[in-house]
């Protein structure tokens, strides 16, 4: 069995200041009208560089978004998920006792009460934290979002933690401090959780690489793209393009034709927009 230890910052509660879209004040009808007037399909050419098409499409889309959907700054603390309502209640009582103690340092009864509350809070936090990390393994397949949310606690950039270690119940674990080694640890972990080969689960084996694009004759319809856009889960995190799912879902009818054209061009050329990756 393999488990992970996230070093250094898992206990931290750093301040979080970030800009988010204020959907409640947004003018989605105005955004839809603006996208219709742009005619995004004209930005995806029948031939030429698909990366240029994608860049122009995204710039036009996000420019319209900035005109109709305002942003706001979120301030606060990134509270760890193992901090329960009971713990918050105890922490507030402890803070109240601490403030009173500052005004009356000679009050032995108040000092004793503060020490008891602090001890109780620390014990509850430790117990809850150990239970949370202990349940990540068994909960991964059913709730993967819960596992990945731990990265929000690792650093302000929300990227890979700087240091990780694995622990093996049958012997010493491994440590990693570089992106490649951290990725290797993740690979070992997922291999231990999902140990059944894909072919044993009823999935067909991966085809052998062929010369040229595999999907040259495949065509995606606007109806299919529109259906997928409408089914997007707005609570999911954004992808590498940084476009929130809420915006894609709200403007599904306006962007589906141009995205369909972009997807079909990608399949025809065998190139993934925004990267140098090719289908093989």
C-alpha positions as CSV (number, residue, x, y, z in Angstrom):
1,X,0.0,0.0,0.0
2,X,1.3,3.5,-0.9
3,X,0.3,6.7,0.7
4,X,1.4,10.3,0.2
5,X,2.7,13.0,2.6
6,X,2.4,16.6,1.5
7,X,5.3,18.5,3.1
8,X,5.6,21.8,4.8
9,X,2.4,23.7,3.8
10,X,-0.5,21.3,4.4
11,X,-1.2,23.0,7.7
12,X,-0.8,26.5,6.4
13,X,-3.8,28.8,6.1
14,X,-2.4,31.5,3.8
15,X,-4.4,34.4,2.7
16,X,-6.2,34.1,-0.6
17,X,-6.7,37.1,-2.8
18,X,-7.9,36.3,-6.3
19,X,-10.0,37.7,-9.0
20,X,-13.2,35.8,-10.1
21,X,-16.1,36.5,-12.3
22,X,-19.1,38.1,-10.7
23,X,-21.8,36.2,-12.5
24,X,-24.6,37.7,-10.4
25,X,-23.9,41.1,-11.9
26,X,-23.1,39.8,-15.4
27,X,-25.1,40.6,-18.5
28,X,-25.3,37.2,-20.2
29,X,-27.9,38.3,-22.7
30,X,-25.6,41.1,-23.8
31,X,-22.7,38.7,-24.0
32,X,-24.7,36.3,-26.2
33,X,-25.7,39.2,-28.6
34,X,-22.1,40.3,-28.7
35,X,-20.8,36.8,-29.7
36,X,-23.5,36.5,-32.4
37,X,-22.3,39.9,-33.9
38,X,-18.7,38.8,-33.9
39,X,-19.4,35.7,-36.1
40,X,-16.7,33.5,-34.4
41,X,-16.9,31.0,-37.3
42,X,-15.0,33.5,-39.5
43,X,-12.0,33.2,-37.2
44,X,-11.6,29.5,-37.9
45,X,-10.2,29.2,-41.5
46,X,-10.5,26.2,-43.7
47,X,-6.7,26.0,-44.0
48,X,-3.7,27.5,-42.3
49,X,-2.3,27.5,-38.8
50,X,-4.9,26.1,-36.3
51,X,-3.0,27.6,-33.4
52,X,-3.6,31.1,-34.9
53,X,-7.3,30.3,-35.3
54,X,-7.5,29.2,-31.6
55,X,-5.7,32.3,-30.3
56,X,-7.9,34.6,-32.3
57,X,-11.0,32.7,-31.2
58,X,-10.1,32.8,-27.6
59,X,-9.1,36.5,-27.7
60,X,-12.4,37.5,-29.3
61,X,-14.4,35.4,-26.8
62,X,-12.6,36.6,-23.7
63,X,-12.8,40.2,-24.9
64,X,-16.6,40.0,-25.2
65,X,-16.7,38.4,-21.7
66,X,-14.7,41.2,-20.2
67,X,-17.3,43.7,-21.6
68,X,-20.3,42.0,-20.1
69,X,-19.2,39.9,-17.1
70,X,-17.5,42.0,-14.3
71,X,-14.9,40.6,-11.9
72,X,-14.4,40.9,-8.2
73,X,-11.7,40.3,-5.7
74,X,-12.1,37.4,-3.3
75,X,-10.4,37.9,0.1
76,X,-10.1,35.5,2.9
77,X,-8.3,32.4,4.1
78,X,-7.9,29.1,2.5
79,X,-9.4,27.0,5.3
80,X,-8.2,23.4,5.2
81,X,-11.1,20.9,4.5
82,X,-10.5,19.1,7.8
83,X,-11.5,22.2,9.7
84,X,-15.1,21.3,10.7
85,X,-17.8,23.4,12.2
86,X,-17.1,22.1,15.6
87,X,-13.4,23.1,15.3
88,X,-14.4,26.6,14.1
89,X,-16.7,27.0,17.1
90,X,-13.9,26.1,19.5
91,X,-11.4,28.3,17.7
92,X,-13.7,31.3,18.1
93,X,-14.2,30.6,21.8
94,X,-10.4,30.3,22.1
95,X,-9.9,33.6,20.3
96,X,-12.5,35.3,22.5
97,X,-10.8,34.0,25.6
98,X,-7.4,35.2,24.3
99,X,-8.7,38.7,23.7
100,X,-10.2,38.9,27.2
101,X,-6.9,37.5,28.7
102,X,-4.9,40.3,27.0
103,X,-7.0,42.9,29.0
104,X,-6.7,40.9,32.3
105,X,-3.4,39.0,32.4
106,X,-3.7,38.4,36.1
107,X,-6.9,36.5,35.8
108,X,-5.8,32.9,36.6
109,X,-9.3,31.4,35.9
110,X,-9.4,33.0,32.5
111,X,-5.9,31.9,31.7
112,X,-6.8,28.3,32.6
113,X,-9.9,28.4,30.4
114,X,-7.8,29.7,27.5
115,X,-5.3,26.9,27.9
116,X,-8.0,24.3,28.0
117,X,-9.7,25.7,24.8
118,X,-6.3,25.8,23.0
119,X,-5.5,22.2,24.0
120,X,-9.0,21.0,22.9
121,X,-8.7,22.9,19.6
122,X,-5.3,21.4,18.8
123,X,-6.5,17.9,19.6
124,X,-9.6,18.2,17.4
125,X,-7.5,19.6,14.5
126,X,-5.0,16.8,14.7
127,X,-7.6,14.1,14.9
128,X,-9.6,15.6,12.0
129,X,-6.6,16.1,9.9
130,X,-5.3,12.5,10.3
131,X,-8.8,11.2,9.5
132,X,-9.0,13.4,6.4
133,X,-5.7,12.3,4.9
134,X,-6.3,8.7,6.0
135,X,-9.5,8.6,3.9
136,X,-8.0,10.0,0.7
137,X,-6.9,6.6,-0.5
138,X,-10.2,4.8,-0.2
139,X,-12.2,7.8,-1.5
140,X,-10.1,8.5,-4.6
141,X,-12.0,6.4,-7.1
142,X,-15.4,7.8,-6.0
143,X,-14.5,11.4,-5.3
144,X,-11.3,12.4,-7.2
145,X,-12.0,16.1,-6.8
146,X,-11.5,15.7,-3.0
147,X,-8.1,14.2,-3.6
148,X,-6.9,17.0,-6.0
149,X,-8.3,19.8,-3.8
150,X,-5.4,19.2,-1.4
151,X,-3.2,21.1,-3.9
152,X,-5.0,24.3,-3.0
153,X,-3.3,24.1,0.4
154,X,0.2,23.5,-0.8
155,X,1.2,26.9,-2.2
156,X,-0.1,30.2,-3.5
157,X,0.5,29.2,-7.1
158,X,-1.8,26.1,-6.8
159,X,0.7,24.0,-8.6
160,X,2.6,20.9,-7.6
161,X,3.9,20.9,-4.0
162,X,7.6,21.6,-3.7
163,X,8.3,18.3,-1.8
164,X,6.4,15.1,-1.5
165,X,7.1,11.7,0.0
166,X,5.5,8.3,-0.2
167,X,5.3,5.8,2.7
168,X,5.1,2.1,2.2
169,X,3.8,0.0,5.0
170,X,6.2,-2.8,4.0
171,X,9.3,-0.6,4.0
172,X,10.8,2.9,3.7
173,X,9.1,5.2,1.2
174,X,10.5,7.6,-1.4
175,X,10.9,11.3,-1.5
176,X,10.7,13.7,-4.4
177,X,11.5,17.4,-4.9
178,X,11.5,17.8,-8.7
179,X,8.5,17.8,-11.0
180,X,9.6,14.6,-12.7
181,X,10.1,12.6,-9.5
182,X,6.8,13.9,-8.1
183,X,5.1,12.8,-11.3
184,X,6.7,9.3,-10.9
185,X,5.4,9.1,-7.3
186,X,1.9,9.9,-8.5
187,X,2.2,7.3,-11.2
188,X,3.2,4.7,-8.6
189,X,0.3,5.7,-6.4
190,X,-2.3,5.5,-9.1
191,X,-0.9,2.2,-10.3
192,X,-1.5,0.8,-6.8
193,X,-5.0,2.1,-6.7
194,X,-6.1,1.2,-10.2
195,X,-4.3,-2.1,-10.6
196,X,-6.6,-3.8,-13.1
197,X,-5.3,-3.4,-16.7
198,X,-7.7,-1.6,-19.1
199,X,-8.1,-4.6,-21.3
200,X,-9.4,-6.6,-18.3
201,X,-12.1,-4.0,-17.8
202,X,-13.8,-4.5,-21.1
203,X,-12.0,-1.7,-22.9
204,X,-10.4,-2.4,-26.3
205,X,-6.7,-2.4,-26.5
206,X,-5.0,0.8,-27.8
207,X,-4.5,0.7,-31.6
208,X,-1.0,0.7,-33.0
209,X,0.4,4.0,-34.2
210,X,-0.3,4.7,-37.9
211,X,1.2,7.1,-40.4
212,X,-0.7,10.3,-40.5
213,X,-3.9,11.4,-38.6
214,X,-6.2,8.7,-37.3
215,X,-9.4,10.7,-37.5
216,X,-9.2,12.3,-41.0
217,X,-12.6,10.9,-41.9
218,X,-14.3,11.7,-38.5
219,X,-16.7,14.6,-38.4
220,X,-18.2,16.2,-35.3
221,X,-21.6,17.9,-35.6
222,X,-22.8,21.1,-34.1
223,X,-25.6,19.2,-32.3
224,X,-23.0,17.0,-30.5
225,X,-20.9,20.0,-29.4
226,X,-23.9,21.9,-28.3
227,X,-25.1,18.9,-26.2
228,X,-21.8,18.6,-24.5
229,X,-21.5,22.3,-23.8
230,X,-25.0,22.2,-22.2
231,X,-24.0,19.3,-20.0
232,X,-20.8,21.0,-18.5
233,X,-20.6,20.9,-14.8
234,X,-20.1,24.6,-13.8
235,X,-18.6,23.5,-10.4
236,X,-15.6,21.8,-12.1
237,X,-12.3,23.6,-12.2
238,X,-11.2,25.4,-15.4
239,X,-9.0,23.6,-17.9
240,X,-5.6,24.7,-19.3
241,X,-7.3,27.4,-21.4
242,X,-8.5,29.2,-18.3
243,X,-12.1,29.6,-19.5
244,X,-14.6,28.8,-16.8
245,X,-17.2,26.2,-17.7
246,X,-20.0,28.6,-16.6
247,X,-19.1,30.9,-19.5
248,X,-19.0,28.1,-22.0
249,X,-22.4,26.7,-20.9
250,X,-24.1,30.1,-20.8
251,X,-23.0,30.8,-24.4
252,X,-23.3,27.3,-25.8
253,X,-25.6,28.2,-28.7
254,X,-23.4,31.1,-29.8
255,X,-20.0,29.2,-29.7
256,X,-21.0,25.7,-30.7
257,X,-20.8,26.3,-34.5
258,X,-17.3,27.9,-34.3
259,X,-16.0,25.3,-31.9
260,X,-17.3,22.5,-34.1
261,X,-15.4,24.0,-37.0
262,X,-12.3,24.2,-34.9
263,X,-12.6,20.6,-33.6
264,X,-13.1,19.3,-37.1
265,X,-10.1,21.2,-38.4
266,X,-8.0,19.8,-35.5
267,X,-9.1,16.2,-36.5
268,X,-8.4,16.9,-40.2
269,X,-4.9,18.3,-39.6
270,X,-4.1,15.9,-36.7
271,X,-3.0,18.9,-34.5
272,X,-4.2,19.8,-31.0
273,X,-4.8,23.6,-30.9
274,X,-2.6,25.5,-28.4
275,X,0.2,22.9,-28.5
276,X,2.6,21.1,-30.8
277,X,0.9,17.7,-30.1
278,X,-0.3,15.7,-33.1
279,X,-2.7,12.8,-33.2
280,X,-0.9,9.5,-33.9
